[in-house]
Amino acid sequence: MKQALPILSLPKASAYGHHDNLIGRAHDAAADVHQSTGAALAVSLLVAGAAVFLAATTWRAVAGTNRRSATPPLIGLQILGLTVAFIALAYQVRAGAWVTTADPVVLGWFADHRSEWVTGPAIAITDAGGPVGTVLIAVVLGALLSRRARSLVPGLILIGTVGAAALASTVTKSIVGRSRPPIVSQVLLETDHSFPSGHATGAMVLFTMVAVILGHGSPAARRGLLLTGAFTVTVVVAVTRLYLGEHWLTDVIGGILLGGLAALIGSALYGIWTRRASDRVHSASLVDPPHAVDPTGATTTGRAA
């Protein structure tokens, strides 16, 4: 009696392994294409946003030179440009796209060029420009600006804008979830999320807002000088973060973009308040003109007796 030969059965993994491998490779390829397409789109949006912001800023500068007030659409274009650029950069950082390729190079350069006489001042600057220090400076400067204007509004706008920027920075850090540079590269140990730099954000919004408030109604040259000084201070703070190894290059760029965006919104609010205050004063002068003294010494209200 013949015995039937046993049927050879292959394990599922062997029978279908090649098929599964092809599907996995196809999924990986599709993911790579999707990520590459998203990265390319993000770069395009980053460039487009920067171009829109620069064009609107130039237009506002020309309008100011010609003694024409900047229109709300121009301010809206500036805000739109910075918003698009910041979101595109955040996407690039989260995806680890090619925009971040310069980050390790810059970090290594600063680490190789540290010296004792620079490290001490850099630590002092970064300590003063931290979240607590920025809030304290904002409160002090806000009180001085309010006293100067004899109104609480300038101080409240300054403090509110700085606080909103700090909140936006914290939320973005959680969303992007970028790790800090390696501990071995850090002078001061920090382990929270890295993008964007809170120091760069705070410095940009704080000093830009102070420059805008102090320069309101001043000649263009003085306003430009104040804004240049604010940006210079921001760059110094940002460089100290790179020097100490606490942030990547794209972190401080993102902080500057976010701080500039907050400052634009805050300056727009300040402009609205100043225009309304000016309109109220003008309306009051029309209703009750300044008292004048006629040749006989009698006080009149500016109308014919």
C-alpha contacts under 8 A as a table, 3 or more apart, distances in Angstrom:
res1	aa1	res2	aa2	distance
10	L	14	S	6.31
10	L	15	A	6.06
11	P	14	S	5.32
11	P	15	A	6.19
12	K	15	A	4.98
12	K	16	Y	5.82
12	K	17	G	7.43
13	A	16	Y	5.49
13	A	17	G	4.93
14	S	17	G	5.13
14	S	18	H	7.60
15	A	18	H	7.50
16	Y	19	H	5.18
16	Y	20	D	6.14
17	G	20	D	5.08
17	G	21	N	6.01
18	H	21	N	5.00
18	H	22	L	6.28
19	H	22	L	5.18
19	H	23	I	6.37
20	D	23	I	5.05
20	D	24	G	6.08
21	N	24	G	5.03
21	N	25	R	6.11
22	L	25	R	5.08
22	L	26	A	6.11
23	I	26	A	5.00
23	I	27	H	6.17
24	G	27	H	5.08
24	G	28	D	6.17
25	R	28	D	5.01
25	R	29	A	6.04
26	A	29	A	5.04
26	A	30	A	6.07
27	H	30	A	5.07
27	H	31	A	6.07
28	D	31	A	5.00
28	D	32	D	6.10
29	A	32	D	5.01
29	A	33	V	6.15
30	A	33	V	5.06
30	A	34	H	6.01
31	A	34	H	4.98
31	A	35	Q	5.99
32	D	35	Q	5.08
32	D	36	S	5.95
33	V	36	S	5.04
33	V	37	T	5.98
34	H	37	T	5.11
34	H	38	G	6.07
35	Q	38	G	5.00
35	Q	39	A	5.97
35	Q	95	A	7.67
36	S	39	A	5.03
36	S	40	A	6.06
37	T	40	A	5.13
37	T	41	L	6.10
38	G	41	L	5.05
38	G	42	A	6.03
39	A	42	A	4.99
39	A	43	V	6.22
39	A	91	Y	7.77
39	A	92	Q	6.26
39	A	95	A	7.56
39	A	97	A	6.25
40	A	43	V	5.14
40	A	44	S	6.28
41	L	44	S	5.05
41	L	45	L	6.17
42	A	45	L	5.04
42	A	46	L	6.01
42	A	88	A	4.78
42	A	89	L	7.15
42	A	91	Y	6.85
42	A	92	Q	6.61
43	V	46	L	4.94
43	V	47	V	6.23
43	V	88	A	6.73
43	V	89	L	7.69
43	V	92	Q	7.66
44	S	47	V	5.26
44	S	48	A	6.03
45	L	48	A	4.92
45	L	49	G	5.81
45	L	84	V	6.46
45	L	85	A	6.41
45	L	88	A	6.06
46	L	49	G	5.24
46	L	50	A	6.22
46	L	84	V	6.56
46	L	85	A	4.27
46	L	86	F	7.35
46	L	88	A	5.27
46	L	89	L	6.45
47	V	50	A	5.20
47	V	51	A	6.11
47	V	85	A	7.09
48	A	51	A	5.03
48	A	52	V	6.15
48	A	81	G	7.47
48	A	85	A	7.51
49	G	52	V	5.17
49	G	53	F	6.21
49	G	80	L	7.28
49	G	81	G	4.01
49	G	82	L	6.01
49	G	83	T	7.44
49	G	84	V	5.21
49	G	85	A	4.73
50	A	53	F	5.15
50	A	54	L	6.13
50	A	81	G	5.86
50	A	82	L	6.59
50	A	85	A	6.00
51	A	54	L	5.18
51	A	55	A	6.03
51	A	81	G	7.36
52	V	55	A	5.17
52	V	56	A	6.11
52	V	77	L	6.67
52	V	78	Q	6.82
52	V	80	L	7.91
52	V	81	G	5.14
53	F	56	A	5.25
53	F	57	T	6.02
53	F	77	L	6.51
53	F	78	Q	4.52
53	F	79	I	7.39
53	F	80	L	7.54
53	F	81	G	4.64
53	F	82	L	6.23
54	L	57	T	5.03
54	L	58	T	6.07
54	L	78	Q	7.68
55	A	58	T	5.19
55	A	59	W	6.16
56	A	59	W	5.00
56	A	60	R	6.15
56	A	74	L	5.56
56	A	75	I	7.40
56	A	77	L	6.15
56	A	78	Q	5.73
57	T	60	R	5.10
57	T	61	A	6.23
57	T	74	L	7.72
57	T	78	Q	6.71
58	T	61	A	5.04
58	T	62	V	6.25
59	W	62	V	5.16
59	W	63	A	6.14
59	W	74	L	7.62
60	R	63	A	4.98
60	R	64	G	6.10
60	R	70	A	5.68
60	R	74	L	6.86
61	A	64	G	5.07
61	A	65	T	6.24
62	V	65	T	5.04
62	V	66	N	6.34
63	A	66	N	5.16
63	A	67	R	6.31
63	A	68	R	5.07
63	A	69	S	6.58
63	A	70	A	6.35
64	G	67	R	4.94
64	G	68	R	5.49
64	G	69	S	6.38
64	G	70	A	6.99
64	G	220	A	7.12
65	T	68	R	7.46
65	T	220	A	7.07
70	A	74	L	6.72
70	A	75	I	7.50
71	T	74	L	5.58
71	T	75	I	6.85
72	P	75	I	5.11
72	P	76	G	6.01
73	P	76	G	4.85
73	P	77	L	6.11
74	L	77	L	5.05
74	L	78	Q	6.32
75	I	78	Q	5.06
75	I	79	I	6.27
75	I	264	L	7.61
75	I	268	A	7.51
76	G	79	I	5.13
76	G	80	L	6.04
77	L	80	L	4.96
77	L	81	G	5.96
78	Q	81	G	5.17
78	Q	82	L	6.30
78	Q	264	L	7.74
79	I	82	L	5.36
79	I	83	T	6.05
79	I	261	L	6.08
79	I	264	L	6.61
79	I	265	I	7.32
80	L	83	T	5.10
80	L	84	V	6.16
81	G	84	V	5.36
81	G	85	A	6.16
82	L	85	A	5.05
82	L	86	F	5.96
82	L	257	L	6.40
82	L	258	L	7.71
82	L	260	G	7.71
82	L	261	L	5.97
83	T	86	F	5.23
83	T	87	I	6.19
83	T	258	L	7.91
83	T	261	L	6.88
84	V	87	I	5.30
84	V	88	A	6.06
85	A	88	A	5.18
85	A	89	L	6.13
85	A	257	L	7.77
86	F	89	L	5.14
86	F	90	A	6.12
86	F	254	G	6.28
86	F	257	L	6.05
86	F	258	L	6.68
87	I	90	A	5.04
87	I	91	Y	6.23
88	A	91	Y	5.15
88	A	92	Q	6.28
89	L	92	Q	5.00
89	L	93	V	6.19
89	L	250	T	7.95
89	L	254	G	6.99
90	A	93	V	5.11
90	A	94	R	6.15
90	A	176	V	6.79
90	A	195	F	7.72
90	A	254	G	7.40
91	Y	94	R	5.11
91	Y	95	A	6.04
91	Y	176	V	7.74
92	Q	95	A	5.19
92	Q	96	G	5.92
92	Q	97	A	5.14
92	Q	98	W	7.68
92	Q	99	V	6.57
92	Q	100	T	7.46
93	V	96	G	5.04
93	V	97	A	6.47
93	V	99	V	7.50
93	V	100	T	6.41
93	V	176	V	7.51
93	V	178	R	7.57
93	V	195	F	7.94
93	V	250	T	7.56
94	R	97	A	7.88
94	R	176	V	5.39
94	R	177	G	7.30
94	R	178	R	6.74
96	G	99	V	7.81
96	G	100	T	6.39
97	A	100	T	6.06
97	A	101	T	7.57
98	W	101	T	5.21
99	V	102	A	7.12
100	T	103	D	5.42
100	T	250	T	6.61
101	T	104	P	6.86
101	T	105	V	7.77
102	A	105	V	5.29
102	A	106	V	6.24
102	A	249	L	7.56
103	D	106	V	5.35
103	D	107	L	6.16
103	D	248	W	5.37
103	D	249	L	5.25
103	D	250	T	6.78
104	P	107	L	5.01
104	P	108	G	6.03
104	P	248	W	7.39
105	V	108	G	5.19
105	V	109	W	6.20
106	V	109	W	5.10
106	V	110	F	6.37
106	V	242	L	7.93
106	V	248	W	7.74
106	V	249	L	6.79
107	L	110	F	5.44
107	L	111	A	6.20
107	L	185	S	7.91
107	L	242	L	6.55
107	L	243	Y	7.62
107	L	245	G	6.41
107	L	248	W	6.58
107	L	249	L	7.54
108	G	111	A	5.02
108	G	112	D	6.13
109	W	112	D	5.21
109	W	113	H	6.38
110	F	113	H	5.16
110	F	114	R	6.41
110	F	242	L	6.80
110	F	243	Y	5.11
110	F	244	L	7.82
110	F	245	G	7.60
111	A	114	R	5.78
111	A	185	S	6.73
111	A	243	Y	6.70
111	A	244	L	7.60
111	A	245	G	6.99
114	R	118	V	7.07
114	R	119	T	6.86
114	R	243	Y	7.25
115	S	118	V	5.52
115	S	119	T	6.11
116	E	119	T	5.15
116	E	120	G	6.59
117	W	120	G	6.16
117	W	121	P	7.42
118	V	121	P	5.71
118	V	122	A	6.15
119	T	122	A	5.04
119	T	123	I	6.15
119	T	244	L	7.49
120	G	123	I	5.29
120	G	124	A	6.40
121	P	124	A	4.98
121	P	125	I	6.15
122	A	125	I	5.15
122	A	126	T	6.14
122	A	240	T	5.28
122	A	243	Y	7.71
122	A	244	L	7.40
123	I	126	T	5.15
123	I	127	D	6.02
123	I	240	T	7.59
123	I	244	L	7.68
124	A	127	D	5.16
124	A	128	A	6.23
125	I	128	A	5.20
125	I	129	G	6.08
125	I	237	V	6.67
125	I	240	T	7.31
126	T	129	G	5.00
126	T	130	G	6.21
126	T	199	H	7.41
126	T	237	V	6.60
126	T	240	T	6.57
126	T	241	R	6.89
127	D	130	G	5.44
127	D	133	G	7.30
128	A	133	G	5.05
128	A	134	T	7.16
129	G	132	V	7.90
129	G	133	G	5.49
129	G	134	T	5.51
129	G	199	H	5.77
129	G	202	G	7.47
129	G	203	A	6.90
129	G	237	V	7.19
130	G	133	G	5.18
130	G	134	T	5.90
130	G	198	G	7.51
130	G	199	H	5.74
131	P	134	T	5.21
131	P	135	V	6.25
131	P	166	A	7.65
131	P	198	G	7.24
131	P	199	H	7.15
131	P	202	G	7.41
132	V	135	V	5.26
132	V	136	L	6.25
133	G	136	L	5.14
133	G	137	I	6.12
134	T	137	I	5.16
134	T	138	A	6.04
134	T	202	G	6.35
134	T	203	A	7.36
134	T	206	L	7.60
135	V	138	A	4.99
135	V	139	V	6.17
135	V	159	I	7.53
135	V	162	V	7.43
135	V	163	G	7.55
136	L	139	V	5.14
136	L	140	V	6.27
137	I	140	V	5.18
137	I	141	L	6.01
138	A	141	L	5.22
138	A	142	G	5.69
138	A	158	L	6.85
138	A	159	I	5.71
138	A	162	V	7.29
138	A	206	L	6.66
139	V	142	G	5.01
139	V	143	A	6.14
139	V	155	G	7.48
139	V	159	I	6.29
140	V	143	A	5.25
140	V	144	L	6.41
141	L	144	L	5.05
141	L	145	L	6.08
141	L	155	G	7.46
141	L	210	V	7.78
142	G	145	L	5.10
142	G	146	S	6.03
142	G	154	P	6.74
142	G	155	G	3.74
142	G	156	L	6.92
142	G	158	L	6.05
142	G	159	I	6.55
143	A	146	S	5.13
143	A	147	R	6.15
143	A	152	L	7.88
143	A	155	G	5.70
144	L	147	R	5.13
144	L	148	R	6.14
144	L	155	G	7.75
145	L	148	R	4.96
145	L	149	A	6.20
145	L	154	P	6.28
145	L	155	G	6.00
145	L	213	I	7.90
146	S	149	A	5.10
146	S	150	R	5.65
146	S	151	S	5.09
146	S	152	L	5.02
146	S	153	V	6.71
146	S	154	P	5.43
146	S	155	G	5.11
147	R	150	R	4.82
147	R	151	S	6.58
147	R	152	L	7.65
148	R	151	S	7.92
149	A	154	P	7.42
151	S	154	P	6.87
152	L	155	G	5.62
152	L	156	L	6.19
153	V	156	L	5.07
153	V	157	I	6.03
154	P	157	I	5.18
154	P	158	L	6.18
154	P	213	I	7.54
154	P	270	Y	7.03
155	G	158	L	5.11
155	G	159	I	6.11
156	L	159	I	5.21
156	L	160	G	5.75
157	I	160	G	5.12
157	I	161	T	5.91
157	I	266	G	6.55
157	I	269	L	7.52
157	I	270	Y	6.90
158	L	161	T	5.29
158	L	162	V	6.26
158	L	206	L	7.31
158	L	209	M	6.50
158	L	210	V	7.52
158	L	266	G	7.23
159	I	162	V	5.23
159	I	163	G	6.07
160	G	163	G	5.07
160	G	164	A	6.03
161	T	164	A	5.13
161	T	165	A	6.18
161	T	205	V	7.41
161	T	262	A	6.37
161	T	263	A	7.00
161	T	265	I	7.96
161	T	266	G	5.65
162	V	165	A	5.18
162	V	166	A	6.26
162	V	202	G	6.55
162	V	205	V	6.12
162	V	206	L	6.06
162	V	262	A	7.67
163	G	166	A	5.11
163	G	167	L	6.26
164	A	167	L	5.09
164	A	168	A	6.16
164	A	262	A	7.57
165	A	168	A	5.05
165	A	169	S	6.11
165	A	201	T	6.97
165	A	202	G	7.08
165	A	205	V	7.34
165	A	258	L	7.20
165	A	259	G	6.40
165	A	262	A	5.84
166	A	169	S	5.07
166	A	170	T	6.29
166	A	198	G	6.84
166	A	201	T	7.31
166	A	202	G	6.71
167	L	170	T	5.15
167	L	171	V	6.27
168	A	171	V	5.19
168	A	172	T	6.08
169	S	172	T	5.16
169	S	173	K	6.16
169	S	196	P	6.30
169	S	197	S	7.64
169	S	198	G	6.18
169	S	201	T	7.33
169	S	255	G	7.72
169	S	258	L	7.59
170	T	173	K	5.16
170	T	174	S	6.56
170	T	198	G	7.78
171	V	174	S	5.28
171	V	175	I	6.37
172	T	175	I	5.01
172	T	176	V	6.01
172	T	195	F	7.22
172	T	196	P	7.13
173	K	176	V	5.43
173	K	177	G	5.64
173	K	178	R	7.15
173	K	193	H	5.51
173	K	194	S	6.44
173	K	195	F	5.31
173	K	196	P	6.30
174	S	177	G	5.14
174	S	193	H	6.90
176	V	195	F	6.85
177	G	193	H	5.68
177	G	194	S	7.40
177	G	195	F	7.41
178	R	193	H	5.38
178	R	194	S	5.37
178	R	195	F	5.95
179	S	191	T	7.65
179	S	192	D	7.33
179	S	193	H	5.37
179	S	194	S	5.64
180	R	183	I	7.94
180	R	190	E	7.34
180	R	191	T	6.32
180	R	192	D	7.03
180	R	193	H	6.17
180	R	194	S	5.03
180	R	246	E	6.70
180	R	247	H	6.27
180	R	248	W	7.60
181	P	185	S	6.61
181	P	186	Q	7.13
181	P	245	G	6.66
181	P	246	E	6.42
181	P	247	H	6.25
181	P	248	W	6.72
182	P	185	S	5.44
182	P	186	Q	6.86
183	I	186	Q	5.20
183	I	189	L	6.67
185	S	244	L	7.85
185	S	245	G	5.41
185	S	246	E	7.94
186	Q	189	L	5.92
186	Q	190	E	7.80
186	Q	244	L	5.88
186	Q	245	G	4.43
186	Q	246	E	5.64
187	V	244	L	5.22
187	V	245	G	6.35
187	V	246	E	7.50
188	L	244	L	7.01
188	L	245	G	7.97
188	L	246	E	7.16
189	L	246	E	7.71
190	E	246	E	6.86
194	S	197	S	6.35
194	S	247	H	6.28
194	S	248	W	7.74
194	S	251	D	6.54
195	F	247	H	8.00
195	F	250	T	7.71
195	F	251	D	4.77
195	F	252	V	7.88
195	F	254	G	7.07
195	F	255	G	7.71
196	P	201	T	7.57
196	P	250	T	7.79
196	P	251	D	4.54
196	P	252	V	6.32
196	P	253	I	7.74
196	P	254	G	5.15
196	P	255	G	4.88
197	S	200	A	5.34
197	S	201	T	6.19
197	S	247	H	6.90
197	S	251	D	5.12
197	S	252	V	5.05
197	S	254	G	6.95
197	S	255	G	4.86
198	G	201	T	4.98
198	G	202	G	5.97
198	G	255	G	6.34
199	H	202	G	5.23
199	H	203	A	6.09
199	H	237	V	6.95
199	H	238	A	7.02
199	H	241	R	7.86
199	H	255	G	7.46
200	A	203	A	5.25
200	A	204	M	6.01
200	A	234	T	6.26
200	A	235	V	7.77
200	A	237	V	6.44
200	A	238	A	5.31
200	A	252	V	5.69
200	A	253	I	7.94
200	A	255	G	4.87
200	A	256	I	5.55
200	A	259	G	7.28
201	T	204	M	5.33
201	T	205	V	6.27
201	T	252	V	7.86
201	T	254	G	7.94
201	T	255	G	4.20
201	T	256	I	5.39
201	T	257	L	7.60
201	T	258	L	5.99
201	T	259	G	4.29
201	T	260	G	7.78
202	G	205	V	5.44
202	G	206	L	5.86
202	G	255	G	7.95
202	G	259	G	6.36
203	A	206	L	5.27
203	A	207	F	5.95
203	A	233	V	7.38
203	A	234	T	5.19
203	A	237	V	7.15
203	A	259	G	7.48
204	M	207	F	5.80
204	M	208	T	5.81
204	M	230	A	7.19
204	M	231	F	6.77
204	M	234	T	5.38
204	M	255	G	7.88
204	M	256	I	5.89
204	M	259	G	4.89
204	M	260	G	6.06
204	M	263	A	7.61
205	V	208	T	5.33
205	V	209	M	5.92
205	V	259	G	4.49
205	V	260	G	5.92
205	V	262	A	6.16
205	V	263	A	4.90
206	L	209	M	5.42
206	L	210	V	6.34
206	L	263	A	7.70
207	F	210	V	5.02
207	F	211	A	6.10
207	F	230	A	4.97
207	F	231	F	7.67
207	F	233	V	7.76
207	F	234	T	7.69
208	T	211	A	5.04
208	T	212	V	6.15
208	T	227	L	6.21
208	T	230	A	5.38
208	T	231	F	7.16
208	T	260	G	7.66
208	T	263	A	6.32
209	M	212	V	5.01
209	M	213	I	6.16
209	M	263	A	5.71
209	M	266	G	7.09
209	M	267	S	6.52
210	V	213	I	5.22
210	V	214	L	6.02
211	A	214	L	5.23
211	A	215	G	5.82
211	A	223	R	7.25
211	A	226	L	5.16
211	A	227	L	5.65
211	A	230	A	6.63
212	V	215	G	5.18
212	V	216	H	5.96
212	V	223	R	7.28
212	V	226	L	7.76
212	V	227	L	7.32
212	V	267	S	6.62
213	I	216	H	5.36
213	I	267	S	7.74
213	I	270	Y	7.64
215	G	218	S	5.24
215	G	219	P	7.94
215	G	222	R	6.70
215	G	223	R	4.91
215	G	226	L	6.98
216	H	223	R	7.49
218	S	222	R	6.35
218	S	223	R	6.42
219	P	222	R	5.53
219	P	223	R	6.45
220	A	223	R	5.09
220	A	224	G	6.01
221	A	224	G	5.12
221	A	225	L	6.17
222	R	225	L	5.02
222	R	226	L	6.20
223	R	226	L	5.16
223	R	227	L	6.20
224	G	227	L	5.17
224	G	228	T	6.03
225	L	228	T	5.08
225	L	229	G	6.18
226	L	229	G	5.12
226	L	230	A	6.26
227	L	230	A	5.00
227	L	231	F	6.20
228	T	231	F	5.19
228	T	232	T	6.10
229	G	232	T	5.04
229	G	233	V	6.29
230	A	233	V	5.31
230	A	234	T	6.32
231	F	234	T	4.96
231	F	235	V	6.19
232	T	235	V	5.13
232	T	236	V	6.31
233	V	236	V	5.12
233	V	237	V	6.35
234	T	237	V	5.17
234	T	238	A	6.15
234	T	256	I	7.78
235	V	238	A	4.96
235	V	239	V	6.01
236	V	239	V	5.17
236	V	240	T	6.33
237	V	240	T	5.26
237	V	241	R	6.64
238	A	241	R	5.25
238	A	242	L	6.61
238	A	252	V	5.81
239	V	242	L	5.05
239	V	243	Y	5.97
240	T	243	Y	4.86
240	T	244	L	6.03
241	R	244	L	5.32
241	R	245	G	6.26
241	R	246	E	5.40
241	R	247	H	5.87
241	R	252	V	7.90
242	L	245	G	5.08
242	L	246	E	6.18
242	L	247	H	5.57
242	L	248	W	6.55
242	L	249	L	6.86
243	Y	246	E	7.81
245	G	248	W	7.58
247	H	251	D	5.99
247	H	252	V	7.03
248	W	251	D	5.20
248	W	252	V	6.96
249	L	252	V	5.61
249	L	253	I	6.44
250	T	253	I	4.93
250	T	254	G	5.95
251	D	254	G	5.16
251	D	255	G	6.22
252	V	255	G	4.85
252	V	256	I	6.17
253	I	256	I	5.16
253	I	257	L	6.28
254	G	257	L	5.06
254	G	258	L	6.11
255	G	258	L	5.11
255	G	259	G	5.93
256	I	259	G	5.10
256	I	260	G	5.92
257	L	260	G	5.11
257	L	261	L	6.13
258	L	261	L	5.05
258	L	262	A	6.28
259	G	262	A	5.14
259	G	263	A	6.10
260	G	263	A	4.97
260	G	264	L	6.13
261	L	264	L	5.14
261	L	265	I	6.47
262	A	265	I	5.22
262	A	266	G	6.10
263	A	266	G	4.94
263	A	267	S	5.87
264	L	267	S	5.17
264	L	268	A	6.13
265	I	268	A	5.10
265	I	269	L	6.37
266	G	269	L	5.12
266	G	270	Y	6.21
267	S	270	Y	4.88
267	S	271	G	6.04
268	A	271	G	5.03
268	A	272	I	6.29
269	L	272	I	5.12
269	L	273	W	6.33
270	Y	273	W	5.11
270	Y	274	T	6.22
271	G	274	T	5.18
271	G	275	R	6.14
272	I	275	R	5.26
272	I	276	R	6.22
273	W	276	R	5.19
273	W	277	A	6.08
274	T	277	A	5.04
274	T	278	S	6.05
275	R	278	S	5.06
275	R	279	D	6.12
276	R	279	D	4.99
276	R	280	R	6.18
277	A	280	R	5.13
277	A	281	V	6.33
278	S	281	V	5.16
278	S	282	H	6.15
279	D	282	H	5.01
279	D	283	S	6.01
280	R	283	S	5.09
280	R	284	A	6.09
281	V	284	A	5.12
281	V	285	S	6.22
282	H	285	S	5.15
282	H	286	L	6.41
283	S	286	L	5.20
283	S	287	V	6.37
284	A	287	V	5.16
284	A	288	D	5.93
284	A	289	P	7.68
285	S	288	D	5.16
285	S	289	P	4.80
285	S	290	P	6.93
286	L	289	P	5.67
288	D	301	T	7.50
289	P	301	T	6.28
289	P	302	G	6.19
290	P	301	T	6.54
290	P	302	G	6.81
291	H	299	T	6.73
291	H	300	T	5.87
291	H	301	T	4.73
291	H	302	G	6.13
292	A	299	T	5.86
292	A	300	T	5.49
292	A	301	T	6.22
292	A	302	G	5.99
293	V	296	T	7.86
293	V	297	G	5.70
293	V	298	A	5.76
293	V	299	T	4.63
293	V	300	T	6.08
294	D	297	G	5.37
294	D	298	A	5.58
294	D	299	T	6.34
294	D	300	T	6.84
295	P	298	A	7.49
300	T	303	R	6.88
300	T	305	A	7.43
